[in-house]
Amino acid sequence: MEKIQPSEHLEGGLEVGKPSESAGAEFDYERSKRLNRRLDARIIPLCCWLYLLNFLDRGNIGNARVLNKETGDDLLAKTGMTSNGYALTVTLFSVAYAVFEVPSNWIMKHYVRPSVWLAFLLGCWGVLTLGFAGVQNFATVLALRLFIGLFEAGFFPGIVYLITIWYRHNERAVRIALVVAFCNLAGAFGGAVAYGIGHANRASGLEGFRWLFIVEGIITIASVIPTLFILPDYPARAKFLSASEKSFAEDRLKERGGGYNREHATRKELTETFLNPRMLAHYCAYIANVVTQGSFTFFAPTIVTGLGYESIHAQLLTVPPWVVGFVVAIALSYSADHFNARGLHITVISIVGGLGWLTAGLLPPTSYVQRYGCLCMAAAGAFPAAPSMTNWVTCNTPSLLTIPFAIALHNSCAGIGQIIAQWIWKADEVTQGYPTGNFVCAACNFFVAIVALCLRLWYGRMNKKGERDARGEERVWSY
């Protein structure tokens, strides 16, 4: 693909990242709110929809695994996959996530406009999902999931980077939360869709899981065109903004980082972003948090089936935990941004989730209703912390130039967390209530709580000492 030339980011004599005539003026909060309303209407609904599709196509294999299992028409039976084969398949999918997220954001920053790159990724995994409907053997499943993971890898960090291009530091978490929360709706929607499609098993000679991939693949492919024509790239290219609005949109991001900047980071800035101890703490905490997310993404129907429900009804009963996660994620992220206290919010909600997993593991396997309630409680700790954790990283990168790489590196840790999640829900523990999965998830949530609290104290100390960033510039560190 052709490299973006500097002239593509110039309009009306204004270069992104350079001071304009309005740079020294007192900040206009009312004007900023008006601009946000316009941006919210154009960016957020589409990003939410696209991430819902991303998550549907990521988690549909979990639905396919048990869909119509009673009649022998599930994915495993029709492709000859074992439980270990399934775990290996989703593991390679997660490996692709971990490896390709940073390169994807690098390409989007330096070579391809966000709308074009995100549409390209969307179209590629949509076609592969559609092709998944024709799988006949384990090898084909393995190969397709690997390539789907490759193209899906850069999508969420790309969306987060797009949000940092347009929104100020204290406006991002709630918007990231709105996007992330749609993975909760995707889980709920995916379960409901799988429930309905499960009743169409063997229609036109196709098993239910094949219809699931056909429907979701077609919807994903159809969303490519709106992505190309509606999603904005950079303020300087935004045709729906006037020249003065473009200038204001860029200037308002300079206080704490954000916006688009073509300047390359130094080796020191990159090293600090990748290896600074506090950044490593962020990344490790996210790995642990994603273990609980991955458990819901790939094993929610399996977990509910283990509570004594048939496969089709298990699809429907996965819906309430996802809805709980959606509501809590929005409320928590708004509060974290409003009070500028991300560390404390992450700590509290992670403790709640940890208690849910722990209690589920300690209860007798036959305490189905109580354990289902614990699953809803665990959902409140699995997904709601993620938006604030992601925004916390964007606010505290060692250099403002490395924000896109920190986002991608942080989210690539999701691949590691998903790999762990895929091996802790053991098929031979179904009659025991999956103790390994429950206790590992509980430990991960409690680990996140401890790290978040320590980072909150760490950033408070950095602010008191007036520590500068990797470029030697003054910073106010968010905690």
Stockholm file with secondary structure:
# STOCKHOLM 1.0

chainA/1-479         MEKIQPSEHLEGGLEVGKPSESAGAEFDYERSKRLNRRLDARIIPLCCWLYLLNFLDRGNIGNARVLNKETGDDLLAKTGMTSNGYALTVTLFSVAYAVFEVPSNWIMKHYVRPSVWLAFLLGCWGVLTLGFAGVQNFATVLALRLFIGLFEAGFFPGIVYLITIWYRHNERAVRIALVVAFCNLAGAFGGAVAYGIGHANRASGLEGFRWLFIVEGIITIASVIPTLFILPDYPARAKFLSASEKSFAEDRLKERGGGYNREHATRKELTETFLNPRMLAHYCAYIANVVTQGSFTFFAPTIVTGLGYESIHAQLLTVPPWVVGFVVAIALSYSADHFNARGLHITVISIVGGLGWLTAGLLPPTSYVQRYGCLCMAAAGAFPAAPSMTNWVTCNTPSLLTIPFAIALHNSCAGIGQIIAQWIWKADEVTQGYPTGNFVCAACNFFVAIVALCLRLWYGRMNKKGERDARGEERVWSY
#=GR chainA/1-479 SS CCCCCGGGGEETTEETTSCCTTTTSCCCHHHHHHHHHHHHHHTHHHHHHHHHHHHHHHHHHHHHHHTTGGGTCSHHHHHTCCHHHHHHHHHHHHHHHHHHHHHHHHHHHHTSCHHHHHHHHHHHHHHHHHHGGGCCSHHHHHHHHHHHHHHHHTHHHHHHHHHHHHSCGGGHHHHHHHHHHHHHHHHHHHHHHHHHHHTTTTBTTBCHHHHHHHHHHHHHHHTHHHHHHHSCCCGGGCTTSCHHHHHHHHHTTTTTSCSCCCCCCCHHHHHHHHHCHHHHHHHHHHHHHHHHHHHHHHHHHHHHHTTTCCHHHHHHHTHHHHHHHHHHHHHHHHHHHHHTCHHHHHHHHHHHHHHHHHHHHHSCTTCHHHHHHHHHHHHHHHSTHHHHHHHHHHHSCSSGGGHHHHHHHHHHHHHHHHHHHHHHSCGGGGGGTCHHHHHHHHHHHHHHHHHHHHHHHHHHHHHHHTCBCTTSCBCCCCC
#=GC SS_cons         CCCCCGGGGEETTEETTSCCTTTTSCCCHHHHHHHHHHHHHHTHHHHHHHHHHHHHHHHHHHHHHHTTGGGTCSHHHHHTCCHHHHHHHHHHHHHHHHHHHHHHHHHHHHTSCHHHHHHHHHHHHHHHHHHGGGCCSHHHHHHHHHHHHHHHHTHHHHHHHHHHHHSCGGGHHHHHHHHHHHHHHHHHHHHHHHHHHHTTTTBTTBCHHHHHHHHHHHHHHHTHHHHHHHSCCCGGGCTTSCHHHHHHHHHTTTTTSCSCCCCCCCHHHHHHHHHCHHHHHHHHHHHHHHHHHHHHHHHHHHHHHTTTCCHHHHHHHTHHHHHHHHHHHHHHHHHHHHHTCHHHHHHHHHHHHHHHHHHHHHSCTTCHHHHHHHHHHHHHHHSTHHHHHHHHHHHSCSSGGGHHHHHHHHHHHHHHHHHHHHHHSCGGGGGGTCHHHHHHHHHHHHHHHHHHHHHHHHHHHHHHHTCBCTTSCBCCCCC
//
